[in-house]
């Protein structure tokens, strides 16, 4: 689309950008209300509730590629490319927002809106059976940037009539690849997903402990087998990025070092320690037993429970 706001997005590094109208995301809200995950996932579906503006609102959505990583070296916890790139993507999104402000537009700060639903309305892709959006150019390995601008939507802007995505072909690859069986022909059950366990460990079932492998942030099992991602070449994570994810160092959870390489949004110390203990147990790190034993009496209940499971597995 030829528009100064779209051009600004491309200038900072986004690869595709489209507008959507500011109508409430009612279809998304109704979908979330029907599933258990909707009760714990907090997002606003009414743009005007965040901006305080009348109906003349346009939501701009843009995508940037986050190609998957090759395998990480032994002894380190794994982080998906999306989370590793998140800090840099957020900076580019902020630069885009500032560029739009410099044009004289009003822009809402930090819109807590469902980005995938907005991108689907805008026409940037379709909903994958496994959850993420699938884009024509970069498959599902993308970051979605979103800014809410006080302006009349440009001619031809998609509205709520485009909210119901036709979906993917449902080939079934992701169903077979999911380690927890969270994906069925009906879609993704977020409550069974390992990614949910990482954010909400209080509800993590014990049968998921061993399935976690050495994941610290993210799980790409479903995306790696999606045919729409077949032509995407994995990239090798840099030594600088990998450095703070050495398991023995993660036990101390230097959140500043991690935040410097990714984003502060996913650097909760206890969550990182929980994932690190699971990674150590699942990779047979008996040398780390003395460190894990210290967590067995930790004041954090989940860390305590996970550590005792790890001790039993390693001894």
C-alpha positions, 0 to 999 in steps of 0.5 A: 500500500502506498501511504506514508505510514506504510512507507515508514514501517518499511523504512525501519525494517518491516517487510509487509504492512497493511491497515485495518479498521478500528472496529471492535474485534468481536469475533476474536473476543467471542472465540476467547470467551469460549476457551479456558485460556481466554480466562487468563489471557488479558487483551482488550478487543475494543481499540477505542477503550485504549485510545479514548478516540471515536470511531475514526481509528486505523490500526496499522499492522506490519510483519517482520521475519524471525527465521528459526534457529539451528540447534543450540550447543549442548549445555545451553537452554534453548530460546526460540528465534521469536523471543530472541528477536523480540527486543530488537523488533520492539525497538523497530516498532517504537521507531515506526510509531515515532516516525508516524507521530513526527508526521503529525498523527496521534498514536496510542501508546502500548496498545494491548490488542490481539496482534494476530487478530488485527493482522488477519483483519488487515489481510497479512495472512491466515490463521494456522491450525497451530495458532500463529498467523501464516503469511505468504512471504515468511510463513509463521515465523514473523513478528507482528508490529501494531500501532493505533492511529487517529485517522480515517481508514484509507480507502479499501481498508479491511474491516470486521468482515475479514476477521474470520480467517479461512485458515490453513489447509489442515495438513496435520503435520503440526498435530503429529509434531506437538509434544503435548497433543495440544493441537487437534483438527479443531485447532490449538488448546492453549491450556495444553501448550508448553508455551502456556506452561512457561508463562503460567507454570503454576498450572504446569502438569508433571507429565509436561516436565520431561516434554519440556526438553531444554526449552527456556522460552518458546517451542517451535515444534509445530512451526518447524513442520508446517509446509508454509515454512518449508522454504525458510532457512534457519539461522545460527544464533550468535555466541553473544546471544547464547552466552547468558543461557548456559544452564549453570548461569541460568540458575542464578537468573541474571535477568539484566543480561538476558533482557539486554539480549532479548526483552525484559518482558520474558525475564521473570527470574523464577520462571527462568529458574524453573525452565533451567531446572527442567532443562538440566534434568532432561539433559542428564546434568547430574553435575548440577544436582548440588545447585538444584538441591538448593531450590528444593526448599525454595519459597516458590512452590513451583520451583520447589516442586520442579526441583524435587522432580529433577532430583529424583530424575537425576539421582 
